[in-house]
Amino acid sequence: VYFCYSQITQSFNRDAPHNDATFHDAALLLKRSIFSQSYSYPKSDSLYDYQMVAIIERTVVRCKNENGEDGVDRAKLLRSLGYEVYIKDEPILASKIENEFLKLSVPKAGCCGAKE
């Protein structure tokens, strides 16, 4: 999880959750989808079980809602759904990239630059 709802652009993330309720629903749907393909699901012929893991970038644990107020704690929400949650810093700092082309292009890539 590397962005807040306000950072979503229509061209890149039109299907991404756009508020706390849809974030919750998307996390639950993903878990159910993975479960149904695992050993734990009686109708699956999989040999493997699953574990839900979420990595959340530190600055987006809480996002502002439509009214500008702090939204839910996403780490707490995901833990309540059975996810193992890790909170981490931004994975790549553009200032640390040595290749000049990448240093200029990575921050502009996709919706969320180096976070993506």
Backbone torsions as a table, in degrees:
resi	resn	phi	psi	omega
1	VAL	NA	117.0	-171.6
2	TYR	-135.0	11.7	176.7
3	PHE	-149.9	160.6	174.3
4	CYS	-98.2	163.7	-176.1
5	TYR	-57.7	-36.5	-178.4
6	SER	-67.0	-17.1	-179.0
7	GLN	-89.2	-4.8	-177.9
8	ILE	-74.0	131.7	173.6
9	THR	-108.9	144.1	-177.7
10	GLN	-57.7	-37.1	-174.8
11	SER	-70.9	-26.8	-176.1
12	PHE	-107.2	-31.7	-172.5
13	ASN	-134.1	44.2	-175.8
14	ARG	-63.3	-22.4	179.1
15	ASP	-99.3	2.8	-178.7
16	ALA	-74.5	154.9	176.3
17	PRO	-57.0	140.0	-176.9
18	HIS	-116.7	3.2	173.0
19	ASN	-162.1	178.6	-176.2
20	ASP	-62.0	-38.9	-178.7
21	ALA	-64.7	-44.1	179.9
22	THR	-73.3	-28.2	173.8
23	PHE	-63.3	-46.4	177.3
24	HIS	-58.3	-49.4	-177.8
25	ASP	-62.6	-40.8	179.9
26	ALA	-65.2	-41.1	178.7
27	ALA	-64.9	-40.4	179.0
28	LEU	-68.0	-42.0	179.0
29	LEU	-64.5	-42.7	177.5
30	LEU	-60.6	-45.1	179.7
31	LYS	-61.1	-45.1	-179.3
32	ARG	-63.6	-40.8	-180.0
33	SER	-62.7	-44.0	179.9
34	ILE	-69.1	-42.8	177.6
35	PHE	-55.5	-43.0	-175.6
36	SER	-67.8	-11.3	177.6
37	GLN	-108.5	14.3	-174.9
38	SER	-110.3	169.8	176.9
39	TYR	-57.8	-32.4	-177.2
40	SER	-66.9	-22.6	-178.6
41	TYR	-87.3	120.9	-174.7
42	PRO	-56.1	-32.6	-177.4
43	LYS	-86.9	-4.1	179.3
44	SER	-88.0	143.0	175.2
45	ASP	-101.2	22.2	179.5
46	SER	-69.4	149.8	175.5
47	LEU	-95.8	-1.4	-171.1
48	TYR	-120.1	144.1	174.0
49	ASP	-93.3	-170.1	-176.5
50	TYR	-143.9	163.0	171.6
51	GLN	-144.2	129.0	-179.8
52	MET	-83.8	127.0	-179.3
53	VAL	-129.7	135.1	176.2
54	ALA	-127.4	135.1	173.9
55	ILE	-110.9	121.1	-177.4
56	ILE	-114.7	128.3	175.4
57	GLU	-69.7	135.1	-171.9
58	ARG	-49.4	-38.0	-174.9
59	THR	-78.3	-5.9	-177.8
60	VAL	-121.8	22.9	175.6
61	VAL	-62.2	-39.6	174.4
62	ARG	-122.5	134.2	177.2
63	CYS	-115.7	152.8	174.7
64	LYS	-70.9	140.3	176.7
65	ASN	-86.2	-173.2	-176.7
66	GLU	-60.7	-24.1	-179.5
67	ASN	-93.7	4.5	-179.8
68	GLY	82.0	7.7	178.9
69	GLU	-93.2	157.0	176.8
70	ASP	-61.8	133.4	177.8
71	GLY	-86.7	-163.7	-178.7
72	VAL	-69.1	158.2	173.4
73	ASP	-78.2	108.1	-174.8
74	ARG	-65.1	-34.4	178.0
75	ALA	-63.9	-45.7	179.2
76	LYS	-63.6	-42.1	179.1
77	LEU	-60.7	-48.1	-178.5
78	LEU	-65.9	-38.3	176.6
79	ARG	-62.0	-38.7	-179.8
80	SER	-65.7	-20.9	177.7
81	LEU	-93.9	3.5	176.8
82	GLY	95.8	9.5	177.9
83	TYR	-81.4	145.4	166.9
84	GLU	-88.1	126.3	-170.9
85	VAL	-115.8	133.9	174.1
86	TYR	-120.6	130.2	177.7
87	ILE	-106.4	122.6	-173.4
88	LYS	-131.2	163.5	173.3
89	ASP	-78.1	169.0	177.6
90	GLU	-53.2	132.4	-172.7
91	PRO	-66.8	-37.4	-177.1
92	ILE	-133.0	122.7	174.4
93	LEU	-91.6	120.6	-177.5
94	ALA	-55.7	-33.4	-179.5
95	SER	-65.1	-18.7	-179.6
96	LYS	-92.5	-7.5	179.6
97	ILE	-75.0	129.0	-176.7
98	GLU	-87.0	-37.5	-179.6
99	ASN	-66.6	123.4	-173.5
100	GLU	-62.1	-43.2	179.4
101	PHE	-59.4	-48.9	-179.6
102	LEU	-66.4	-37.5	179.7
103	LYS	-59.2	-35.8	-179.5
104	LEU	-86.1	-32.9	-173.5
105	SER	-91.4	-33.4	-177.1
106	VAL	-59.5	-44.8	-179.9
107	PRO	-61.8	-20.9	-178.7
108	LYS	-99.8	-1.6	-174.5
109	ALA	-76.0	140.1	177.0
110	GLY	56.4	-150.4	179.9
111	CYS	-87.5	-25.4	-164.7
112	CYS	-130.6	15.9	175.2
113	GLY	57.9	-132.5	-175.4
114	ALA	-64.2	-22.9	178.8
115	LYS	-66.9	-29.0	-177.2
116	GLU	-85.3	NA	NA
